[in-house]
Amino acid sequence: MKLIVADARGEDHGLELVAERNSRRLVDASTGTVYVSDFSWADVSVINGGKCDATRASGCHAVREIPVGSRPISLVTSADSSSLYVALTFPPQPLAIVKIKG
């Protein structure tokens, strides 16, 4: 599944959600940051997309792990890329909001 995220006016913010078996990836084109949810470990890995691509695979490692307290199933960033919203599978909370910039 591939979903291009747009705002209410239909403007594409360069966010792409790609679903896989037990993880989701979100690429924030405005910052070059890649967010990968890990359903098994209940966290989100942050990867510097500027140092990780098909020609520079050595830079493809997490620069930060964000514990979210439950199993993450979906990711989206705010329009200004300051917050990461993580939908969670299990209570007590259905959503984790993480400040990622500013």
C-alpha positions as CSV (number, residue, x, y, z in Angstrom):
1,M,0.0,0.0,0.0
2,K,1.3,3.5,-0.9
3,L,-0.4,6.6,0.3
4,I,0.6,10.2,-0.5
5,V,-0.5,12.5,2.3
6,A,-2.1,15.8,1.4
7,D,-3.7,18.5,3.5
8,A,-7.3,19.7,3.4
9,R,-6.5,21.9,0.4
10,G,-5.1,19.0,-1.5
11,E,-1.5,20.2,-1.3
12,D,1.0,17.4,-1.3
13,H,3.5,17.8,1.6
14,G,5.9,15.2,0.2
15,L,5.0,12.6,2.8
16,E,4.8,9.1,1.7
17,L,3.5,6.1,3.8
18,V,4.5,2.7,2.7
19,A,3.0,-0.3,4.5
20,E,4.8,-3.6,5.0
21,R,4.2,-6.6,7.2
22,N,4.8,-5.3,10.8
23,S,6.2,-1.8,10.1
24,R,5.3,1.4,8.4
25,R,7.7,4.0,6.9
26,L,7.1,7.7,6.6
27,V,9.5,9.8,4.5
28,D,9.3,13.5,5.2
29,A,10.6,15.1,2.0
30,S,10.9,18.5,3.6
31,T,13.5,17.3,6.1
32,G,14.8,14.1,4.4
33,T,14.0,12.2,7.6
34,V,12.7,8.6,7.4
35,Y,10.5,7.3,10.3
36,V,10.1,3.5,10.6
37,S,7.7,2.0,13.1
38,D,8.5,-1.3,14.7
39,F,5.4,-3.1,15.8
40,S,7.4,-5.7,17.7
41,W,9.6,-3.3,19.8
42,A,6.9,-0.6,20.2
43,D,9.1,2.2,18.9
44,V,9.9,4.4,15.9
45,S,13.3,4.5,14.4
46,V,14.6,7.8,12.9
47,I,16.9,7.6,9.9
48,N,18.7,10.5,8.3
49,G,17.6,10.1,4.7
50,G,20.3,12.5,3.5
51,K,23.0,9.9,4.5
52,C,21.0,6.8,3.4
53,D,20.2,5.8,-0.2
54,A,20.9,3.1,-2.7
55,T,24.5,4.3,-3.2
56,R,25.3,5.0,0.4
57,A,23.8,2.1,2.4
58,S,26.4,2.5,5.1
59,G,24.4,5.5,6.4
60,C,21.2,3.6,6.7
61,H,21.0,3.2,10.5
62,A,18.8,4.7,13.1
63,V,20.1,7.9,14.6
64,R,17.3,7.8,17.2
65,E,14.8,5.4,18.6
66,I,11.5,6.8,19.9
67,P,9.7,4.6,22.4
68,V,5.9,5.1,21.9
69,G,4.6,2.8,24.7
70,S,2.6,0.5,22.5
71,R,2.6,-1.1,19.0
72,P,2.7,1.6,16.4
73,I,0.5,1.0,13.3
74,S,0.5,4.3,11.5
75,L,2.7,7.5,11.2
76,V,2.2,11.1,10.0
77,T,4.0,14.3,10.7
78,S,2.5,17.7,11.2
79,A,2.5,20.1,8.2
80,D,5.5,22.0,9.7
81,S,7.4,18.7,10.5
82,S,7.5,19.6,14.2
83,S,5.4,16.7,15.5
84,L,5.1,13.0,14.8
85,Y,1.7,11.5,15.3
86,V,1.8,7.7,15.9
87,A,-1.4,5.6,15.9
88,L,-1.1,2.8,18.5
89,T,-2.7,-0.6,18.6
90,F,-3.3,-1.0,22.3
91,P,-4.6,1.2,25.1
92,P,-4.2,3.0,27.4
93,Q,-3.7,5.6,24.6
94,P,-4.6,5.4,21.0
95,L,-2.2,8.1,19.8
96,A,1.4,9.1,20.7
97,I,2.4,12.7,19.8
98,V,6.2,13.2,19.7
99,K,7.9,16.6,19.4
100,I,10.5,16.1,16.7
101,K,11.6,19.6,15.9
102,G,11.8,23.0,17.6
